[in-house]
Amino acid sequence: MLKPSQGSRSLWRRIALFLAIMGPGIITANVDNDAGGLTTYSQAGANFGLSTLWIMLPVTLLLILVQEMVNRMGVVTGRGLSDMIRERFGVKVTFTLMLLVLVTNFGNVMAEFAGIAAAGQIFGVPPAATVPVCALLVWFLVMKGSYKSVEKVFLVACLFYVAYPLTVLVIAPPFREILPAFTRPSISLSSAYIVTLIGIVGTTIAPWMQFYQQASVAEKNIAVKDYSLSRLDTIVGGFVVSIVASCIVISCAFTLGAQGVRIESAADAARALGPLVGRASSWLFAFGLLNASVFAASILPLSTSYTLCEAFGWETGVDKDFETAPHFYILYTALIVLGALSALVPGMPLVKVMFWSQVLNGILLPVILFFILILASDRREMGTHANGRVYNLLCWAATGCLVLMSLGYVVALAAGV
Amino acid sequence: MNSVETQSQTAPTFCFLSNMLGRRLSSPDGRRLGTLTDFAATLTERYPEVEWVVITTRREGRMALPATAVTMGTLASGGSVIPDTGLGRFSLRPQQFLVRETLLDKQVVDVQGAKVVRVNDVQLLFHQDRLYIVHVDVGLPGLARRLGLERLVRVTATLIGKRPKEELVSWKYVQPLNETGAGPVRISLRQEQMRLLHSGELADIIEELDPEERLALVRSIDTAQVADAIEEIDESVQAALIRDLDSELAADILEEMEPAAAVDVVEMLPQETQQSIMAAMEEDEREQIELLSRAEEDTAASVMTVEYLSIPASSTASQALELVSAEAGNVEFFHYVYCLDEEGRLAGVVSLRELLVSEGGQPLAGLMRTRLTTVGPGDRLQDLSEAFLKFRFLALPVMDESGRLLGIVTFQHSFDELLPHYARAAA
């Protein structure tokens, strides 16, 4: 290995290096297609056909822009986002923010377990069986695994999203109609349409993603000179998300949309697909929902515990025992146990839970983006890798857009449009 | 003024930094001086004494006020009216640091607890007219105090019948990690305390730190201790740490490491870094590392170590014994001394036991064993394990075709790698 590198081997070396660096970006992006996201995409397809597809490209760009900043901060500083916020903005700001993060993320965890329960029912398994089993599975995976093994499991979970492109193939829609829909904005001024558009943006970029990606990138000790590969990871992740989202919209558009079926959740969509297209597509859809929910239910509690412990200087890590890192274990376990229990309480308004967790996401996001923009353009922290002036302007503009849309979404949701 | 003087003679009082920060100060004639925003102190081995009060005004920015007995006594007892004699421009002296900027909300190493903690507050002691840093507060009460919720937390704790756990770390055991202030302040005071850490504990701490903090810590402690710790930390952190260090220091650390472990680290580094570190290394150590890194897997060379004792075969037993006692501290394996002829070929081996029972002036030529079991660098691990099982030596010499000694494979050092082969060889 001490020989000088050779030209022909350097391409393979780059590929090998990318495989080693890959992970945080792709995983974060995929977890984002969770129960809440799937519901929004299914509704968009069922209610508005292909007319929301054009938003996918701008959303992808926004997502990449935001995640690229935290990714860069993780590689350059080797520190997590909550660590940086605590050192820069002090204890009061951090404490308030962490309280918000805890509440918001717990809402999301509840929504994921609701998704697990609903997906299980489609396969004929009652929630009383699926929810505890999945909760235990998730808990053991992280408690007994190392960072590396957990990341591998997560990357495999990313592969299962292929269920959605498969559904599209089963349905076999006329592809000639689909492609133009991506590039031709067809804007309708109905309030329901606009809320759906904003909803797609709002569910695709959630606050926990920034904490999770920066922390997991920092943990990988990527060399600053290999940053371009890490950025590629983020970009690939961004595109994978929108491909999956598009497939869901397309599937629902040509089936539910064409028949005028109204749905309230991703599980409704899966159920409705059965009689229309056949059992295979219904099961693929339900499987996709189950995978997404389990995946997100394991990452969200983990990310939340890491974020909080880092901010308050408590010991973290799955390789420590309970005695050394009690805060971490208590938080992690409590999030999973309470999240799972909430999905089992009879009469729990799960659709409402999902709805309110989206509202909280929308409120928290602007705050976090504000901190990120300040930190990412700070030369003391980032040196030459700080946001340049033009790039910063672009980021502020994009963030402004995002903030407006996400606040608009909150208002629209709260007004019950 | 009288009241202040009586205060300075009262019993020592403790106070917290967070209770003093933000206090609006004014002079006895009623003039407003500004807001107390920080203290400047000098890093010393003992408890650092606060030397300046840093006052910030909107108009003039940061100003420094000398920490006189009267001023510090007033501040420690909660007062805010202080004489402004000596108020001047603020600039840090070398070795001085800002207490709040360096410590508050930052991570430090708690050397006694062998862990990384985040500072919620700093406890100061007013004693004999001076204010000293004595503890950092890393617990829940400190956090509550900063948030202005101290009373709430205490009341809640009393209600559930518990007392909130105070977590104060004595300054003696605090290793700060942020380098701030005028010029590069090397925080290298904790040598004695840091030495108390086991290499495993130090490894855990290094893993937990951010890259910059890691570098600050590694630069501040003994290279030999760092080398021991690095052998125990996670591979990816190993590589990242060595990569970020300047090549001189990286080379020094690698030289202190077990050569086989150093090779593993070097091989994980990018090409350019490898080259610059190797260039900064001592000739001998570089050759060893290059030799080991060329070894193919599953061969004798891959489990070989190049740290062994050798001596010209023409020496005497007492010279060999001197060599052993001089080097026993540096070399792990000192049970055999390898005797070389003028061309550097292996002529024989003499064991420590044989040297101890010999007469001092006896030439090694008559003492050493010359019928040797040796292996070649390309020999398979299976052959190696069979040789160990058959002859029960503590180590086997590795020779090239011309009979030159390349290194040795010790039974102990190769045990893990050879274990599966022993099972097969015994069957």
Chai-1 contact restraints between the chains, C-beta under 6 A:
chainA,res_idxA,chainB,res_idxB,connection_type,confidence,min_distance_angstrom,max_distance_angstrom,comment,restraint_id
A,M1,B,E267,contact,1.0,0.0,6.0,A-B,restraint_1
A,L2,B,S293,contact,1.0,0.0,6.0,A-B,restraint_2
A,S5,B,Q271,contact,1.0,0.0,6.0,A-B,restraint_3
A,G78,B,D210,contact,1.0,0.0,6.0,A-B,restraint_4
A,G78,B,P211,contact,1.0,0.0,6.0,A-B,restraint_5
A,R79,B,D210,contact,1.0,0.0,6.0,A-B,restraint_6
A,R86,B,D105,contact,1.0,0.0,6.0,A-B,restraint_7
A,E87,B,D105,contact,1.0,0.0,6.0,A-B,restraint_8
A,V91,B,R146,contact,1.0,0.0,6.0,A-B,restraint_9
A,F95,B,L147,contact,1.0,0.0,6.0,A-B,restraint_10
A,N221,B,S236,contact,1.0,0.0,6.0,A-B,restraint_11
A,N221,B,V237,contact,1.0,0.0,6.0,A-B,restraint_12
A,N221,B,A240,contact,1.0,0.0,6.0,A-B,restraint_13
A,G313,B,V117,contact,1.0,0.0,6.0,A-B,restraint_14
A,G313,B,R118,contact,1.0,0.0,6.0,A-B,restraint_15
